[in-house]
Amino acid sequence: MKWIQYLAATVVFTGLLAPVSECAHAADAEIDGLRVQFESIIQGLNDNSFDRFNRAISKKDMTARIFGNRLIEADVKKAFTSDFTASVQGMFSSSFPKSKKEILGTLIDFQFKGNEGRAVVRYVASGYRYAYHVYELGLDAKGRMLILDWLDYYQGSRFSDEAGQALIMAMPSKPSTRNLLENKTLGEGEVFKVGELFKAVRDNEAERFFQIFDGLDPALLKEPVILRLNLHLSLAFPQSPRAANSVRMLVEAFPDDPLYSLRLIDYYIPARQYQEAIDALERLQAGIDISDGATESVKSSAALAMGNTVDSEKYALQATVAEPSLEVGWWSLLRARTRAENYGGATEALARLEDDFGHTLDPNKLKRDRFLKVLADKPEYLNWRASRE
């Protein structure tokens, strides 16, 4: 009789499971479809077309977020809304690192539950510089993808906040300037100085900005908007004491904030502060809740620059595991293992670079690379090369 009871239980269990399983498959298919929608938006940007991106942004909702309770001048509001698409497009395009090549985006994470979603896109500029956007997504009444807003981990702000601040700086009044500051008890004189600071940013007058900044009351030097502006302008002069001071002030004010990580790396790497760069990247990874191949590769390079081959190889391996299809991870692994004199292990990376990415890494090519030339005469490499002939 026990087998009859077992069979009955199995039938009941299967009957309960089937609808759940079907629902799960349906939900997965729906999420896959939404992912395809979003990927098509990013591909459009990569193809130099903003059409899908613009259509995904609700003018009414985004305008409400940008204006919020900010005291933006009526003329500025009117100009912005009358040319909304071009304004948003211009702000978006100017938010990335300077690049000698086309900036391309890659979707590295996508989640959706109900009518709310999240997508993380990595944008790559020249010189292995990156920007990460975390998009807040929704659906309209017809189930079409909506981009509600996004966190920009290069600018260090939410887009709607950045845009709102830019509109205030276009025509700063005392009330709108005070409204941007956290300390609402500042005197008229201090608020006036901040307004002049905003005008200097608007007019791209760095020297004027620094003149005003150097005379600010200490209370104003704690304001997030002022510290961010000072960092952005100071990093245009990375070798100057002003750049180092702007980094110090920001880190002291926001020691654990991942939003500023990528801008800090713009300073740390050229300044050879490699451990600080690794720490900033790990804050970024915690902030976006992803460890992708690109950040692990940069960490590997920073560790290698410190002569830490153990950590360099560890980060490079993590890069190849996180994103096996990302070429830079395999280059990082090749360099880390070569520097560590693990020449047999280096051939694994060589094989992937040749087989998956179309490189031909013969002795002559290796000898032209100052990091890899040592590999060209090693028995491990020569035996590997011979096995592939």
C-alpha positions in Angstrom: 0.0 0.0 0.0 2.9 2.3 0.6 3.7 2.6 -3.1 0.1 3.6 -3.7 0.4 6.3 -1.1 3.7 7.4 -2.6 2.2 7.4 -6.1 -0.7 9.5 -4.9 1.6 11.9 -3.2 3.7 12.1 -6.4 0.6 12.9 -8.5 -0.4 15.6 -6.1 3.1 17.1 -6.0 3.4 17.0 -9.8 0.0 18.6 -10.1 1.1 21.4 -7.8 4.6 21.8 -9.4 3.5 21.9 -13.1 1.6 25.2 -12.9 4.4 26.7 -10.9 7.0 25.5 -13.3 5.0 26.8 -16.3 4.6 30.2 -14.6 8.4 30.3 -13.9 9.2 29.5 -17.5 6.7 32.2 -18.6 8.3 34.7 -16.2 11.8 33.8 -17.5 10.6 34.3 -21.1 9.1 37.6 -20.2 12.3 38.8 -18.6 14.4 37.6 -21.5 12.1 39.6 -23.8 12.6 42.7 -21.7 16.3 42.1 -21.7 16.3 42.0 -25.5 14.4 45.3 -25.5 17.0 46.9 -23.3 19.9 45.5 -25.2 18.5 46.9 -28.4 18.5 50.4 -26.7 22.2 50.1 -25.8 23.0 48.7 -29.3 21.3 51.7 -30.8 23.6 53.9 -28.8 26.6 51.9 -29.9 25.4 52.5 -33.5 25.3 56.2 -32.9 21.5 56.3 -32.8 19.5 57.8 -29.9 16.1 56.9 -31.3 15.3 53.9 -29.0 17.0 55.6 -26.0 14.9 58.7 -26.5 11.7 56.8 -26.9 12.3 54.8 -23.7 12.5 58.0 -21.7 9.1 59.5 -20.6 9.4 63.2 -21.1 6.7 63.9 -18.5 8.2 61.7 -15.8 11.9 62.6 -16.4 11.0 66.3 -16.4 9.2 65.9 -13.1 12.3 64.2 -11.6 14.7 66.9 -13.0 12.6 69.8 -11.8 11.5 68.3 -8.6 11.5 70.9 -5.8 14.4 72.7 -7.4 13.9 76.4 -7.9 14.8 76.5 -11.5 14.2 79.8 -13.4 11.1 79.8 -15.5 13.0 80.7 -18.7 15.4 77.9 -18.1 12.6 75.4 -17.6 10.9 76.6 -20.8 14.0 76.3 -22.9 14.7 72.8 -21.5 11.2 71.4 -22.0 10.9 72.9 -25.5 14.0 71.0 -26.6 13.8 68.1 -24.1 15.2 65.3 -26.3 18.2 67.3 -27.5 18.9 68.5 -24.0 18.9 65.0 -22.4 20.9 63.6 -25.3 23.5 66.4 -24.9 23.8 65.8 -21.1 24.1 62.1 -21.6 26.8 62.4 -24.3 28.9 64.8 -22.2 28.9 62.6 -19.1 31.5 60.2 -20.2 35.3 60.2 -19.9 37.2 61.9 -22.7 38.0 59.2 -25.3 40.1 58.9 -28.4 37.8 56.2 -29.7 34.1 55.5 -29.8 32.6 54.8 -26.4 30.7 51.6 -26.4 28.3 50.1 -23.9 27.8 46.5 -22.7 24.9 45.3 -20.6 26.5 43.3 -17.7 23.5 42.8 -15.4 19.7 42.8 -15.9 17.0 42.1 -13.4 13.2 42.6 -13.5 10.5 41.9 -11.0 6.9 42.9 -11.7 7.0 46.4 -13.2 10.4 47.4 -11.9 13.8 46.6 -13.2 17.5 47.3 -13.0 20.2 47.2 -15.6 23.9 47.8 -15.3 25.8 49.0 -18.4 29.5 49.4 -18.6 30.7 52.0 -21.1 34.3 51.7 -22.3 36.5 54.7 -23.3 40.1 54.7 -24.5 42.9 54.1 -22.1 40.8 51.4 -20.2 38.6 54.1 -18.6 35.1 53.1 -17.8 31.8 54.6 -16.8 29.0 52.5 -15.2 25.3 53.4 -15.4 22.8 51.6 -13.2 19.4 52.2 -14.9 16.1 52.3 -13.1 13.6 50.7 -15.4 9.8 50.4 -15.6 7.0 49.4 -18.0 4.4 51.5 -19.6 0.7 50.4 -20.0 1.6 48.5 -23.1 4.5 46.6 -21.5 7.2 48.6 -23.3 10.5 49.4 -21.6 10.9 52.7 -19.8 14.1 54.3 -18.6 13.1 56.2 -15.4 16.5 57.4 -14.3 20.0 56.2 -13.8 23.0 56.4 -11.4 26.1 57.6 -13.2 29.2 56.2 -11.4 31.5 58.4 -13.4 29.8 61.7 -12.8 29.0 60.6 -9.3 25.3 61.4 -9.3 21.9 60.4 -10.4 21.1 61.8 -13.9 18.0 63.7 -12.8 20.0 65.3 -10.0 22.9 66.2 -12.3 20.5 67.7 -14.9 18.6 69.6 -12.2 21.8 71.1 -10.9 22.9 72.0 -14.3 19.7 73.9 -15.0 20.1 75.8 -11.8 23.7 76.7 -12.7 22.5 78.0 -16.1 20.8 80.9 -14.2 21.5 80.7 -10.5 19.4 82.8 -8.2 19.9 83.1 -4.5 16.9 81.0 -3.6 17.8 78.3 -6.1 21.4 78.3 -5.0 20.4 78.0 -1.3 18.0 75.2 -2.3 20.9 73.1 -3.6 22.9 73.4 -0.4 22.4 71.0 2.5 23.1 73.8 5.1 20.1 76.1 4.8 21.3 78.5 7.5 24.1 80.1 5.5 24.2 83.8 5.3 23.5 85.8 2.2 27.2 86.5 1.5 28.0 82.8 1.4 25.1 82.0 -0.8 26.2 84.8 -3.2 29.7 83.2 -3.4 28.2 79.9 -4.3 26.1 81.5 -7.0 29.2 83.0 -8.4 30.9 79.6 -8.2 28.1 78.1 -10.2 28.4 80.8 -12.9 32.1 80.0 -13.2 31.3 76.4 -13.8 28.6 77.4 -16.3 31.1 79.6 -18.2 33.9 77.0 -18.0 36.1 79.5 -16.1 38.3 77.2 -14.0 40.6 80.0 -12.8 37.6 82.0 -11.6 36.1 79.0 -9.9 39.3 78.3 -7.9 39.6 82.0 -6.9 36.1 81.8 -5.4 36.6 78.3 -4.0 39.8 79.3 -2.1 37.8 82.1 -0.3 34.9 80.0 0.8 33.8 79.6 4.4 34.9 76.2 5.9 31.2 75.3 6.3 30.7 75.5 2.5 33.6 73.1 2.0 31.5 70.3 3.4 28.8 70.7 0.8 28.6 67.7 -1.6 27.8 69.8 -4.7 30.8 72.0 -4.1 33.2 69.2 -3.4 32.1 67.4 -6.5 32.5 70.5 -8.7 36.0 71.1 -7.2 37.0 67.5 -7.9 35.8 67.6 -11.5 37.6 70.9 -12.3 40.8 70.1 -10.3 41.3 66.8 -12.0 41.8 68.7 -15.3 45.2 69.5 -13.7 46.1 66.1 -12.3 49.7 66.9 -11.5 48.8 70.0 -9.4 48.6 70.1 -5.6 45.0 71.3 -6.2 44.0 67.9 -7.6 45.5 66.0 -4.7 43.8 68.4 -2.3 40.4 67.9 -4.0 40.7 64.2 -3.7 41.7 64.4 -0.1 38.7 66.6 0.7 36.2 64.4 -1.1 37.5 61.2 0.5 37.4 62.7 4.0 33.8 63.8 3.4 32.6 60.6 1.8 35.1 57.9 2.6 32.8 54.9 1.6 30.7 56.4 -1.2 31.1 54.3 -4.3 29.6 57.0 -6.6 33.0 58.8 -6.6 35.2 55.8 -7.2 35.8 56.1 -11.0 36.7 59.8 -10.7 39.1 59.0 -7.9 40.7 56.4 -10.1 41.4 59.0 -12.7 43.7 60.5 -10.1 45.0 57.4 -8.3 46.3 55.6 -11.3 48.4 58.4 -12.8 49.6 59.3 -9.3 50.7 55.7 -8.8 48.5 55.2 -5.8 47.6 51.7 -6.8 46.3 50.4 -3.5 43.9 53.3 -3.3 42.8 52.6 -6.8 42.1 48.9 -5.9 40.2 50.0 -2.8 38.1 52.5 -4.9 37.3 49.8 -7.4 36.1 47.4 -4.7 33.8 50.2 -3.4 32.5 50.5 -6.9 31.9 46.8 -7.1 30.0 46.8 -3.8 28.0 49.8 -5.0 26.8 48.2 -8.2 26.7 44.8 -6.6 28.7 43.2 -9.5 32.3 42.1 -10.0 32.8 42.3 -13.7 35.8 41.4 -15.8 36.8 45.0 -16.5 37.1 46.1 -12.9 39.0 42.9 -12.0 41.4 43.6 -14.9 42.1 47.1 -13.7 42.7 45.7 -10.2 45.1 43.2 -11.7 47.0 45.9 -13.5 47.2 48.0 -10.3 48.5 45.0 -8.3 51.0 44.2 -10.9 52.3 47.8 -10.9 52.9 47.3 -7.1 54.8 44.1 -7.8 52.1 42.0 -6.2 52.0 39.1 -8.6 49.9 37.0 -6.3 47.0 39.4 -6.2 47.5 40.4 -9.8 46.9 36.8 -10.9 44.0 36.4 -8.5 42.2 39.4 -9.9 43.0 38.4 -13.5 41.5 34.9 -12.9 38.4 36.5 -11.4 38.1 38.6 -14.5 38.2 35.6 -16.8 35.7 33.8 -14.6 33.3 36.7 -14.4 33.5 37.4 -18.2 35.2 34.7 -20.2 34.4 36.6 -23.4 36.1 39.8 -22.3 39.5 40.0 -24.0 41.2 42.3 -21.6 40.8 39.7 -18.8 43.0 37.2 -20.7 45.6 39.9 -21.4 45.7 40.6 -17.7 46.1 36.9 -16.9 48.9 36.6 -19.5 50.8 39.6 -18.1 50.3 38.5 -14.5 51.5 35.0 -15.1 54.4 36.1 -17.2 55.6 38.6 -14.5 55.2 35.8 -11.9 57.4 33.5 -14.1 54.5 31.1 -14.4 55.3 30.5 -18.1 53.3 27.3 -18.4 50.2 29.0 -17.0 50.8 31.9 -19.4 50.3 29.6 -22.3 46.6 29.1 -21.2 46.0 32.8 -21.7 47.9 32.8 -24.9 45.7 30.0 -26.3 42.5 31.8 -25.4 43.8 35.0 -27.0 44.6 33.2 -30.2 41.6 30.9 -30.3 38.9 33.2 -29.1 40.1 36.6 -30.2 42.1 36.0 -33.3 45.5 37.0 -32.2 48.7 35.4 -33.5 51.2 35.7 -30.6 54.4 34.5 -32.3 57.9 35.2 -30.9 58.4 38.3 -33.0 55.1 39.8 -31.7 56.0 38.9 -28.1 59.4 40.5 -28.4 57.8 43.8 -29.3 56.0 43.9 -26.0 58.2 45.0 -23.1 56.1 43.0 -20.6 55.9 39.8 -22.6 59.3 39.7 -24.5 60.7 37.5 -21.7 58.2 34.8 -22.6 59.4 34.5 -26.2 62.5 32.3 -25.4 61.1 30.2 -22.6 60.8 26.4 -23.2 57.2 26.4 -22.0 56.3 28.9 -24.7 58.4 27.3 -27.4 56.9 23.9 -26.7 53.4 25.3 -26.7 54.1 27.2 -30.0 55.5 24.1 -31.6 52.4 22.1 -30.6 50.2 24.5 -32.5 52.1 24.5 -35.8 
